[in-house]
């Protein structure tokens, strides 16, 4: 059988009630802030911004890796250009640009 006698004084009981009211008021205030529309919108914006930052970071790393790989094909370890690879690519680019220019000139006529 549980002991139901309370040996606290009325002042102690009132102080305990006041502490519980304060804790309850703080909890209700916190809930009010959490469910406030501005808080919800702010949290959603922060989450979207975080996701965008994460995606952009991953994209940056991917692009940086691709650029490094392309650079490694056209430059040796010492930083000197690899002419045996650059010259053929340059010739192809010049040829494609020339064909595009000829095609554009024929369309204008």
C-alpha positions as CSV (number, residue, x, y, z in Angstrom):
1,X,0.0,0.0,0.0
2,X,1.4,3.4,-1.0
3,X,1.9,6.1,1.6
4,X,-0.5,9.0,0.7
5,X,0.4,11.3,3.6
6,X,2.0,14.5,2.5
7,X,4.5,16.0,4.9
8,X,5.0,19.2,2.9
9,X,3.9,22.5,4.2
10,X,1.4,24.6,2.3
11,X,4.2,27.0,1.3
12,X,6.2,24.1,-0.2
13,X,3.1,22.9,-2.1
14,X,2.4,26.4,-3.5
15,X,6.1,26.7,-4.5
16,X,5.9,23.3,-6.2
17,X,2.7,24.3,-8.0
18,X,4.4,27.6,-9.1
19,X,7.4,25.7,-10.4
20,X,5.2,23.4,-12.4
21,X,3.3,26.3,-13.8
22,X,6.5,28.0,-14.9
23,X,7.7,24.8,-16.6
24,X,4.3,24.3,-18.3
25,X,4.3,27.9,-19.5
26,X,7.8,27.5,-20.9
27,X,6.8,24.3,-22.6
28,X,3.7,25.9,-24.1
29,X,5.8,28.9,-25.3
30,X,8.2,26.6,-27.0
31,X,5.4,24.7,-28.7
32,X,3.9,28.0,-29.8
33,X,7.2,29.0,-31.4
34,X,7.6,25.6,-33.1
35,X,4.1,25.6,-34.7
36,X,4.1,29.3,-35.6
37,X,3.9,29.6,-39.4
38,X,7.0,31.9,-39.6
39,X,9.0,29.2,-37.8
40,X,7.7,26.5,-40.1
41,X,8.5,28.5,-43.2
42,X,11.9,29.5,-41.8
43,X,12.8,25.9,-41.1
44,X,11.6,24.8,-44.6
45,X,13.7,27.6,-46.2
46,X,16.8,26.5,-44.1
47,X,16.3,22.9,-45.2
48,X,16.0,23.8,-48.8
49,X,19.0,26.1,-48.6
50,X,21.0,23.3,-47.0
51,X,20.0,20.9,-49.7
52,X,20.9,23.4,-52.4
53,X,24.3,24.0,-50.8
54,X,24.9,20.3,-50.5
55,X,23.9,19.7,-54.2
56,X,26.1,22.7,-55.4
57,X,29.0,21.4,-53.4
58,X,28.7,18.0,-55.0
59,X,28.4,19.5,-58.4
60,X,31.5,21.7,-57.8
61,X,33.5,18.6,-56.8
62,X,32.3,16.7,-59.9
63,X,33.1,19.6,-62.2
64,X,36.5,20.1,-60.5
65,X,37.3,16.4,-61.0
66,X,36.3,16.5,-64.6
67,X,38.4,19.6,-65.3
68,X,41.4,18.0,-63.6
69,X,41.0,14.9,-65.7
70,X,40.8,16.9,-68.9
71,X,43.8,19.0,-67.8
72,X,45.8,15.9,-67.1
73,X,45.3,14.8,-70.7
74,X,46.7,18.0,-72.2
75,X,49.4,18.9,-69.6
76,X,52.1,16.7,-68.3
77,X,53.2,16.4,-64.6
78,X,55.6,19.3,-64.9
79,X,52.9,21.6,-66.4
80,X,54.2,21.6,-69.9
81,X,51.6,21.2,-72.7
82,X,51.3,17.9,-74.5
83,X,51.4,19.0,-78.1
84,X,50.8,15.5,-79.4
85,X,47.3,15.8,-77.9
86,X,46.6,19.5,-78.3
87,X,47.4,19.8,-82.0
88,X,44.9,17.2,-83.2
89,X,42.1,18.6,-81.0
90,X,42.9,22.1,-82.2
91,X,42.7,21.0,-85.8
92,X,39.3,19.3,-85.2
93,X,38.0,22.5,-83.5
94,X,39.2,24.7,-86.4
95,X,37.6,22.3,-88.9
96,X,34.2,22.3,-87.1
97,X,34.2,26.1,-86.8
98,X,35.1,26.3,-90.5
99,X,32.2,24.0,-91.4
100,X,29.8,26.0,-89.2
101,X,30.9,29.2,-90.8
102,X,30.5,27.8,-94.3
103,X,27.0,26.5,-93.4
104,X,25.9,29.8,-92.0
105,X,27.1,31.6,-95.0
106,X,25.2,29.3,-97.3
107,X,22.0,29.7,-95.3
108,X,22.2,33.5,-95.6
109,X,22.2,33.4,-99.4
